[in-house]
């Protein structure tokens, strides 16, 4: 017997509180709980944020790299009742500071993030490779990384006319990022979450 799930609007999602500490993404109007992830998943996120922040400090670029702190409102089908929370989001400092007194969500009328990173887990693999890739392309996010410890590879997707061209990196391959050209990391270092 199927149970009907009431769909939420984006505004209802922002106000939603079930009395627990569970974090949710909104996908086509439905709440999708975000699992905590393994220690390795967390170590990769922490490492990527730290390395991007170090690179930003050296370059003087007015951007910030944040771990799972910013929602990105996304299209899904014909609806906009989807809000993803990437594992890592890079955006301008000004855009981050503009969220200080409101929900930390990049809305439809705002510039997209500069770069987003998703770390694949068994429960997110299909979304990371398919749904999010399509959504982030439509949002015109210039660069999207899919860090996949399950297959020991990193896919760097570069936007070209709302679609991503992708390159895979494994082992000792140096990550080639147009957004972070001075980044000096191998796929193995990112997948290990340490230098």
Backbone as CSV, one residue per row, in Angstrom:
resi,resn,N_x,N_y,N_z,CA_x,CA_y,CA_z,C_x,C_y,C_z
1,UNK,0.843,-1.186,0.000,0.000,0.000,0.000,0.880,1.238,0.000
2,UNK,0.677,2.096,-0.943,1.473,3.313,-1.044,0.912,4.370,-0.110
3,UNK,1.834,5.110,0.504,1.433,6.203,1.384,1.698,7.503,0.647
4,UNK,0.692,8.337,0.554,0.852,9.627,-0.134,1.721,10.545,0.709
5,UNK,2.680,11.166,0.069,3.560,12.105,0.749,3.156,13.511,0.335
6,UNK,2.922,14.351,1.341,2.557,15.720,1.034,3.798,16.468,0.556
7,UNK,3.684,17.136,-0.572,4.799,17.902,-1.117,4.850,19.265,-0.453
8,UNK,6.057,19.729,-0.220,6.261,21.036,0.400,6.667,22.057,-0.656
9,UNK,6.263,23.286,-0.446,6.794,24.367,-1.267,8.173,24.717,-0.730
10,UNK,8.912,25.487,-1.486,10.236,25.905,-1.027,10.121,26.694,0.279
11,UNK,9.127,27.556,0.386,8.933,28.361,1.592,8.608,27.476,2.801
12,UNK,7.780,26.434,2.590,7.468,25.505,3.681,8.716,24.738,4.101
13,UNK,9.560,24.394,3.146,10.823,23.716,3.447,11.699,24.584,4.343
14,UNK,11.811,25.863,4.016,12.648,26.758,4.821,12.156,26.850,6.261
15,UNK,10.845,26.749,6.462,10.266,26.866,7.800,10.122,25.510,8.502
16,UNK,10.420,24.408,7.820,10.171,23.067,8.353,11.064,22.756,9.560
17,UNK,10.442,22.212,10.593,11.172,21.782,11.789,10.443,20.580,12.365
18,UNK,11.104,19.420,12.348,10.459,18.224,12.899,10.915,17.932,14.322
19,UNK,11.636,18.890,14.930,12.068,18.723,16.307,13.302,17.857,16.477
20,UNK,13.904,17.433,15.354,15.133,16.644,15.427,16.283,17.452,14.842
21,UNK,17.479,16.896,14.894,18.648,17.548,14.293,18.868,17.093,12.850
22,UNK,17.926,16.343,12.296,18.064,15.837,10.931,18.079,16.995,9.950
23,UNK,19.052,16.969,9.021,19.103,17.961,7.950,18.483,17.328,6.711
24,UNK,17.769,18.150,5.968,17.069,17.661,4.778,17.440,18.488,3.558
25,UNK,17.472,17.809,2.419,17.413,18.492,1.140,15.958,18.425,0.713
26,UNK,15.543,19.365,-0.119,14.211,19.332,-0.697,14.367,18.905,-2.141
27,UNK,13.742,17.795,-2.522,13.870,17.283,-3.883,12.470,17.120,-4.460
28,UNK,12.158,17.970,-5.405,10.845,17.962,-6.050,9.726,18.018,-5.014
29,UNK,9.908,18.868,-4.005,8.887,19.073,-2.988,8.890,18.066,-1.855
30,UNK,9.784,17.071,-1.907,9.828,16.057,-0.857,11.104,16.185,-0.037
31,UNK,10.967,15.975,1.270,12.119,16.028,2.165,12.954,14.760,2.003
32,UNK,14.253,14.944,1.825,15.174,13.814,1.728,16.211,13.997,2.844
33,UNK,16.194,13.102,3.855,17.148,13.246,4.952,18.581,13.089,4.458
34,UNK,19.452,13.893,4.999,20.878,13.803,4.667,21.552,12.959,5.729
35,UNK,22.159,11.866,5.309,22.849,11.017,6.271,24.146,11.694,6.702
36,UNK,24.644,11.277,7.832,25.861,11.868,8.377,27.084,11.504,7.549
37,UNK,27.088,10.353,6.922,28.249,9.943,6.134,29.307,9.292,7.007
38,UNK,30.236,8.625,6.355,31.313,7.951,7.093,32.372,8.968,7.511
39,UNK,33.285,8.527,8.356,34.408,9.379,8.734,35.244,9.758,7.531
40,UNK,35.404,8.813,6.597,36.177,9.106,5.387,35.496,10.185,4.555
41,UNK,34.181,10.107,4.439,33.400,11.110,3.717,33.666,12.495,4.324
42,UNK,33.571,12.581,5.650,33.828,13.840,6.356,35.259,14.310,6.210
43,UNK,36.209,13.370,6.245,37.625,13.736,6.096,37.896,14.326,4.717
44,UNK,37.261,13.777,3.684,37.434,14.305,2.325,36.885,15.725,2.246
45,UNK,35.682,15.934,2.787,35.089,17.277,2.763,35.994,18.268,3.487
46,UNK,36.429,17.913,4.683,37.298,18.791,5.483,38.590,19.103,4.730
47,UNK,39.200,18.096,4.136,40.453,18.263,3.397,40.259,19.187,2.192
48,UNK,39.200,18.949,1.413,38.956,19.774,0.220,38.738,21.232,0.622
49,UNK,37.924,21.462,1.645,37.680,22.840,2.100,38.988,23.495,2.526
50,UNK,39.785,22.776,3.311,41.064,23.328,3.793,41.998,23.654,2.638
51,UNK,42.096,22.760,1.658,42.996,22.992,0.527,42.507,24.148,-0.345
52,UNK,41.210,24.229,-0.582,40.673,25.340,-1.376,40.859,26.662,-0.638
53,UNK,40.621,26.669,0.667,40.821,27.892,1.453,42.281,28.336,1.425
54,UNK,43.222,27.384,1.552,44.657,27.733,1.471,44.981,28.356,0.118
55,UNK,44.444,27.777,-0.950,44.682,28.306,-2.295,44.072,29.698,-2.443
56,UNK,42.887,29.891,-1.887,42.238,31.208,-1.946,43.031,32.258,-1.170
57,UNK,43.559,31.876,-0.031,44.369,32.804,0.761,45.602,33.237,-0.027
58,UNK,46.260,32.288,-0.677,47.459,32.607,-1.459,47.141,33.457,-2.678
59,UNK,45.989,33.220,-3.307,45.656,33.950,-4.533,45.028,35.312,-4.261
60,UNK,44.483,35.484,-3.063,43.806,36.732,-2.742,42.423,36.844,-3.357
61,UNK,41.941,35.768,-3.917,40.612,35.740,-4.539,39.543,35.953,-3.446
62,UNK,38.566,36.840,-3.635,37.564,37.110,-2.592,36.450,36.064,-2.561
63,UNK,36.829,34.809,-2.408,35.898,33.696,-2.371,36.049,32.959,-1.051
64,UNK,35.081,32.130,-0.742,35.120,31.308,0.457,34.673,29.892,0.089
65,UNK,35.306,28.892,0.701,34.925,27.482,0.519,34.253,27.015,1.804
66,UNK,33.037,26.482,1.674,32.246,26.123,2.852,31.794,24.669,2.796
67,UNK,31.858,23.974,3.953,31.431,22.572,4.001,29.948,22.421,4.334
68,UNK,29.122,22.056,3.372,27.707,21.716,3.584,26.951,22.751,4.420
69,UNK,27.214,24.016,4.157,26.553,25.090,4.906,25.604,25.929,4.059
70,UNK,25.604,25.706,2.736,24.832,26.548,1.839,23.918,25.683,0.971
71,UNK,22.657,26.064,0.921,21.720,25.408,0.026,21.759,26.064,-1.343
72,UNK,21.471,25.277,-2.362,21.432,25.777,-3.739,20.077,25.387,-4.306
73,UNK,19.254,26.379,-4.558,17.930,26.105,-5.105,18.067,25.670,-6.553
74,UNK,17.450,24.549,-6.889,17.677,23.907,-8.184,16.380,23.611,-8.916
75,UNK,16.465,23.552,-10.245,15.306,23.125,-11.028,15.237,21.599,-11.051
76,UNK,14.040,21.081,-11.081,13.850,19.639,-11.252,12.559,19.477,-12.022
77,UNK,12.657,19.001,-13.231,11.482,18.986,-14.094,11.063,20.416,-14.369
78,UNK,9.820,20.715,-14.135,9.331,22.086,-14.345,9.206,22.852,-13.038
79,UNK,9.591,22.240,-11.934,9.418,22.857,-10.622,10.738,23.373,-10.075
80,UNK,10.617,24.309,-9.155,11.790,24.850,-8.476,11.747,24.496,-6.994
81,UNK,10.985,23.469,-6.622,10.894,23.077,-5.229,11.954,22.036,-4.891
82,UNK,13.202,22.393,-5.214,14.355,21.561,-4.897,15.444,22.459,-4.339
83,UNK,16.065,22.014,-3.265,17.197,22.740,-2.703,18.246,21.721,-2.282
84,UNK,19.375,21.756,-2.945,20.490,20.850,-2.647,21.426,21.518,-1.642
85,UNK,22.130,20.702,-0.893,23.167,21.203,0.017,24.455,20.487,-0.371
86,UNK,25.252,21.087,-1.266,26.495,20.429,-1.700,27.449,20.195,-0.529
87,UNK,28.286,19.167,-0.668,29.269,18.879,0.378,30.254,20.030,0.530
88,UNK,30.624,20.665,-0.572,31.489,21.853,-0.543,30.928,22.850,-1.548
89,UNK,30.835,24.091,-1.137,30.376,25.171,-2.011,31.385,26.295,-1.969
90,UNK,31.798,26.774,-3.137,32.670,27.942,-3.232,31.826,29.078,-3.806
91,UNK,31.808,30.198,-3.091,31.082,31.374,-3.546,31.846,32.617,-3.124
92,UNK,31.393,33.781,-3.583,32.102,35.007,-3.219,31.857,35.306,-1.745
93,UNK,32.826,35.979,-1.140,32.685,36.399,0.257,31.470,37.311,0.391
94,UNK,31.286,38.220,-0.567,30.147,39.150,-0.517,28.821,38.389,-0.519
95,UNK,28.712,37.350,-1.350,27.474,36.573,-1.402,27.245,35.842,-0.082
96,UNK,28.291,35.293,0.494,28.186,34.599,1.785,27.766,35.580,2.878
97,UNK,28.388,36.759,2.912,28.057,37.758,3.930,26.627,38.271,3.766
98,UNK,26.109,38.302,2.534,24.738,38.756,2.297,23.708,37.805,2.908
99,UNK,24.131,36.592,3.254,23.228,35.602,3.852,23.239,35.654,5.377
100,UNK,23.958,36.595,5.960,24.146,36.591,7.411,22.840,36.689,8.196
101,UNK,21.814,37.345,7.652,20.557,37.510,8.377,19.385,36.811,7.702
102,UNK,19.681,35.795,6.881,18.621,35.036,6.225,19.092,33.602,6.040
103,UNK,18.200,32.766,5.531,18.572,31.382,5.255,19.754,31.350,4.290
104,UNK,20.684,30.456,4.542,21.867,30.332,3.686,21.535,29.482,2.464
105,UNK,20.746,30.075,1.572,20.330,29.419,0.342,20.565,30.372,-0.813
106,UNK,21.202,29.869,-1.862,21.376,30.659,-3.075,20.093,30.533,-3.877
107,UNK,19.395,31.646,-4.018,18.095,31.660,-4.674,18.208,31.830,-6.175
108,UNK,17.058,31.764,-6.824,16.989,31.773,-8.281,17.529,33.040,-8.918
109,UNK,17.348,34.168,-8.256,17.763,35.443,-8.830,19.194,35.828,-8.453
110,UNK,19.924,34.927,-7.835,21.285,35.209,-7.378,22.305,34.470,-8.248
111,UNK,23.531,34.995,-8.288,24.559,34.282,-9.051,24.772,32.877,-8.478
112,UNK,25.057,31.905,-9.342,25.289,30.543,-8.852,26.622,30.463,-8.119
113,UNK,26.831,29.387,-7.356,28.151,29.177,-6.759,29.217,29.113,-7.855
114,UNK,30.441,29.355,-7.476,31.566,29.303,-8.412,31.944,27.850,-8.689
115,UNK,31.876,27.033,-7.651,32.233,25.618,-7.748,31.475,24.861,-6.672
116,UNK,31.028,23.647,-6.982,30.454,22.768,-5.963,31.141,21.411,-6.049
117,UNK,31.214,20.754,-4.894,31.822,19.423,-4.793,30.827,18.511,-4.088
118,UNK,30.615,17.334,-4.644,29.832,16.296,-3.981,30.733,15.088,-3.771
119,UNK,30.700,14.536,-2.556,31.442,13.319,-2.243,30.439,12.170,-2.292
120,UNK,30.704,11.214,-3.149,29.774,10.109,-3.405,29.745,9.145,-2.225
121,UNK,28.540,8.736,-1.874,28.338,7.629,-0.938,27.365,6.669,-1.619
122,UNK,27.224,5.445,-1.121,26.329,4.503,-1.793,24.911,5.049,-1.987
123,UNK,24.419,5.824,-1.020,23.044,6.318,-1.108,22.894,7.534,-2.025
124,UNK,23.999,8.200,-2.395,23.899,9.415,-3.220,24.474,9.256,-4.620
125,UNK,25.006,8.088,-4.933,25.739,7.903,-6.183,24.936,8.322,-7.418
126,UNK,23.717,7.830,-7.554,22.915,8.161,-8.733,22.636,9.654,-8.804
127,UNK,22.250,10.254,-7.691,21.984,11.699,-7.675,23.233,12.502,-8.017
128,UNK,24.371,12.122,-7.441,25.606,12.890,-7.676,26.017,12.860,-9.143
129,UNK,25.883,11.707,-9.783,26.314,11.577,-11.173,25.258,12.037,-12.181
130,UNK,23.981,11.955,-11.811,22.937,12.240,-12.806,22.119,13.487,-12.450
131,UNK,21.300,13.386,-11.415,20.368,14.475,-11.101,21.086,15.786,-10.801
132,UNK,22.043,15.732,-9.878,22.735,16.971,-9.499,23.544,17.524,-10.666
133,UNK,24.128,16.646,-11.436,24.891,17.104,-12.601,23.995,17.899,-13.555
134,UNK,22.789,17.396,-13.806,21.851,18.107,-14.680,21.384,19.416,-14.041
135,UNK,21.036,19.357,-12.761,20.553,20.556,-12.061,21.632,21.634,-12.000
136,UNK,22.846,21.255,-11.630,23.930,22.236,-11.504,24.281,22.837,-12.867
137,UNK,24.164,22.041,-13.925,24.399,22.564,-15.268,23.380,23.621,-15.642
138,UNK,22.102,23.358,-15.347,21.048,24.333,-15.637,21.233,25.608,-14.822
139,UNK,21.793,25.474,-13.624,22.051,26.648,-12.783,23.284,27.433,-13.243
140,UNK,24.020,26.861,-14.198,25.239,27.472,-14.747,26.359,27.592,-13.724
141,UNK,26.477,26.554,-12.877,27.635,26.450,-11.986,28.797,26.015,-12.868
142,UNK,29.837,26.845,-12.930,30.900,26.652,-13.913,31.710,25.377,-13.723
143,UNK,31.843,24.933,-12.472,32.664,23.740,-12.222,32.033,22.903,-11.118
144,UNK,31.968,21.600,-11.355,31.361,20.644,-10.436,32.277,19.434,-10.317
145,UNK,32.706,19.127,-9.085,33.544,17.954,-8.840,32.696,16.845,-8.228
146,UNK,32.882,15.642,-8.742,32.277,14.452,-8.145,33.437,13.620,-7.600
147,UNK,33.589,13.641,-6.291,34.664,12.903,-5.621,34.081,11.549,-5.229
148,UNK,34.597,10.500,-5.843,34.004,9.177,-5.689,34.981,8.193,-5.050
149,UNK,34.955,8.076,-3.709,35.835,7.103,-3.052,35.429,5.658,-3.329
150,UNK,34.194,5.435,-3.774,33.742,4.070,-4.077,34.446,3.521,-5.310
151,UNK,34.682,4.399,-6.300,35.365,3.987,-7.532,36.774,4.563,-7.637
152,UNK,37.234,5.197,-6.566,38.589,5.764,-6.499,38.885,6.698,-7.680
153,UNK,37.964,7.632,-7.928,38.178,8.592,-9.012,37.506,9.917,-8.673
154,UNK,37.968,10.949,-9.343,37.371,12.277,-9.231,37.011,12.719,-10.639
155,UNK,35.776,13.153,-10.803,35.309,13.651,-12.087,35.159,15.164,-11.972
156,UNK,35.913,15.889,-12.775,35.802,17.345,-12.801,34.971,17.710,-14.023
157,UNK,33.845,18.355,-13.761,32.902,18.732,-14.814,33.005,20.232,-15.061
158,UNK,33.221,20.606,-16.309,33.360,22.005,-16.703,32.176,22.360,-17.593
159,UNK,31.491,23.454,-17.254,30.281,23.836,-17.965,30.578,24.350,-19.364
160,UNK,29.807,23.825,-20.316,29.866,24.269,-21.709,28.431,24.277,-22.226
161,UNK,27.831,25.462,-22.374,26.458,25.612,-22.880,25.439,24.801,-22.072
162,UNK,25.445,24.980,-20.767,24.530,24.336,-19.809,24.711,22.825,-19.687
163,UNK,25.746,22.284,-20.300,26.080,20.865,-20.131,27.534,20.771,-19.691
164,UNK,27.848,19.699,-18.984,29.205,19.529,-18.491,30.028,18.610,-19.388
165,UNK,31.240,19.076,-19.708,32.273,18.205,-20.246,33.048,17.719,-19.030
166,UNK,33.378,16.444,-18.992,34.019,15.927,-17.786,35.329,15.220,-18.089
167,UNK,36.211,15.274,-17.089,37.489,14.583,-17.132,37.639,13.814,-15.821
168,UNK,38.067,12.566,-15.913,38.266,11.749,-14.716,39.733,11.737,-14.318
169,UNK,39.969,11.759,-13.012,41.314,11.733,-12.453,41.398,10.598,-11.429
170,UNK,42.486,9.838,-11.484,42.696,8.717,-10.572,44.136,8.730,-10.086
171,UNK,44.380,8.068,-8.978,45.744,7.859,-8.490,46.557,9.134,-8.395
172,UNK,47.719,9.131,-9.063,48.639,10.266,-8.992,48.350,11.360,-10.013
173,UNK,47.205,11.279,-10.713,46.826,12.350,-11.638,46.639,13.645,-10.860
174,UNK,47.245,14.727,-11.344,47.015,16.041,-10.751,45.646,16.552,-11.205
175,UNK,44.867,17.045,-10.253,43.549,17.603,-10.579,43.746,18.865,-11.405
176,UNK,43.044,18.938,-12.515,43.093,20.112,-13.393,41.793,20.885,-13.209
177,UNK,41.898,22.042,-12.561,40.718,22.848,-12.279,40.894,24.240,-12.873
178,UNK,40.061,24.622,-13.840,40.146,25.983,-14.378,39.864,27.046,-13.314
179,UNK,39.023,26.715,-12.349,38.685,27.660,-11.286,39.834,27.815,-10.296
180,UNK,40.577,26.738,-10.065,41.710,26.734,-9.144,42.962,26.230,-9.869
181,UNK,43.501,27.031,-10.803,44.636,26.567,-11.608,45.913,26.314,-10.795
182,UNK,46.025,26.927,-9.615,47.226,26.748,-8.795,47.095,25.606,-7.793
183,UNK,45.984,24.910,-7.813,45.780,23.784,-6.906,46.741,22.671,-7.298
184,UNK,47.483,22.160,-6.342,48.493,21.146,-6.619,48.173,19.890,-5.816
185,UNK,47.098,19.214,-6.229,46.648,18.016,-5.519,46.427,16.880,-6.489
186,UNK,46.724,15.675,-6.023,46.428,14.495,-6.832,45.062,13.941,-6.427
187,UNK,44.520,13.126,-7.290,43.263,12.455,-6.973,43.423,11.612,-5.710
188,UNK,44.553,10.916,-5.592,44.783,10.052,-4.427,44.788,10.844,-3.126
189,UNK,45.364,12.040,-3.129,45.388,12.871,-1.923,43.976,13.274,-1.516
190,UNK,43.175,13.697,-2.484,41.800,14.096,-2.173,41.007,12.889,-1.671
191,UNK,41.134,11.754,-2.339,40.391,10.563,-1.947,40.816,10.036,-0.574
192,UNK,42.071,10.272,-0.191,42.554,9.873,1.137,42.175,10.906,2.191
193,UNK,41.888,12.128,1.751,41.571,13.202,2.684,42.795,13.691,3.438
194,UNK,43.971,13.518,2.831,45.205,14.004,3.471,46.334,14.044,2.458
195,UNK,47.356,14.833,2.771,48.534,14.959,1.897,49.447,13.768,2.072
